[in-house]
């Protein structure tokens, strides 16, 4: 695909909240900076409790009065499918809005993010009339049933690393299930989801059903979590913030929450692999994709001694091949770091781990660039102590921590983490070994001889332990936006 490049200054930014079907400008509270060149793109208004209340009450009123929840489910599905069509029709505009303030290169937003978004909307549209209740086994003079109904209004707080895709995982199943919704995108990536909400109205969704409020987590996010009209929450972000979301939900409800949180995902490589190069490609993509700024980043390599030297050498060679180009350059394939403070944090963690005894095989360092953006080169560290910070802490950057093992039991022990259980990768030619790994690894998702999601939306995603509760994607994500009512009828 060619002619994808663009100039950031040519992108018209929808700056403001999206309430009752309209863009609502406001103050200039938050500077939005492009990680691609370090320049301020716009100043964003912040929604306080009053504006969040307006958004939630609007969503509740529109959900109640529009018939969105009570209409024939296929009618909702038609609107959602038209929405997906409009996403594809406006793909380039959405991709540019996504790329200009995020870490996503334009070739990837056009080639993956936007198509994934459109197909995700279609997937949940098909659940509108596929999930119903049950008739219970009762006495013959009684009729027992369970029926699903929407919560009314859901709240969603989305991260900055895949702004459109992550937001859609929250708002689309909620809307498909008959709810209204209030979304807070990250204050660092606020624009593309506003255009997505505009397209929903253009597709025929009742204005005010899907509202976007801008702001920080401490102000806007807290107000969403505690609003009494919001019956269910969905959040993706750090484990620490997820705990705060869950606490707020308990204190103001209680209300159910779906949390996709942090990860420190292991990749186990056994010495029976058939191709070192193929596995090296997978592992390299797994820890450098989006410059490691992915919750499921495969950041811990656990490799069997017989293949360790060859695999590590292959990975070292790949680390030297990345190039720092602005995300809006059509040739860009490697992402910048979202902000200067995040880059400083990553480098401090690497330095602290080196002081703790980790050996730098490839240094993670700032890359020379004329873009003005912050780019960190991929780094690799050999770890001897499982207590080393680079082995324990989520980096959210392009750094791979490595340990070598001899026996399978040792590999599974190294894969254990005291907090996280989001994802894991297993690379082996042995089916029995793969099956044992699937059963042994404590992770919400286990990939075998691959690393990363496919476009099979039916497979849910979510973690164990400190990596979260509940699931995004799949039937489970749709059902999480419905509450179950029991009915028992007696004949007069």
Secondary structure as UniProt FT lines:
FT   HELIX           8..10
FT   STRAND          17..19
FT   TURN            20..21
FT   STRAND          22..24
FT   STRAND          30..33
FT   TURN            35..37
FT   STRAND          40..44
FT   HELIX           49..65
FT   TURN            68..70
FT   HELIX           73..89
FT   HELIX           91..101
FT   HELIX           106..108
FT   HELIX           109..113
FT   HELIX           114..125
FT   TURN            126..130
FT   STRAND          134..136
FT   TURN            140..141
FT   STRAND          142..150
FT   STRAND          153..157
FT   TURN            161..162
FT   HELIX           163..176
FT   TURN            177..178
FT   STRAND          180..184
FT   TURN            187..188
FT   HELIX           192..202
FT   TURN            203..204
FT   TURN            207..208
FT   STRAND          210..212
FT   HELIX           217..221
FT   HELIX           222..226
FT   TURN            228..229
FT   STRAND          232..236
FT   HELIX           239..251
FT   STRAND          256..260
FT   STRAND          266..269
FT   TURN            271..272
FT   HELIX           276..288
FT   HELIX           289..292
FT   TURN            295..296
FT   STRAND          300..304
FT   HELIX           305..319
FT   TURN            320..321
FT   TURN            327..328
FT   TURN            330..331
FT   HELIX           340..355
FT   TURN            356..357
FT   STRAND          359..362
FT   STRAND          379..382
FT   TURN            386..387
FT   HELIX           389..392
FT   STRAND          399..405
FT   HELIX           408..415
FT   STRAND          420..421
FT   STRAND          423..427
FT   HELIX           431..440
FT   STRAND          445..448
FT   TURN            457..458
FT   STRAND          464..465
FT   TURN            466..467
FT   STRAND          468..469
FT   HELIX           474..479
FT   TURN            480..481
FT   STRAND          482..490
//
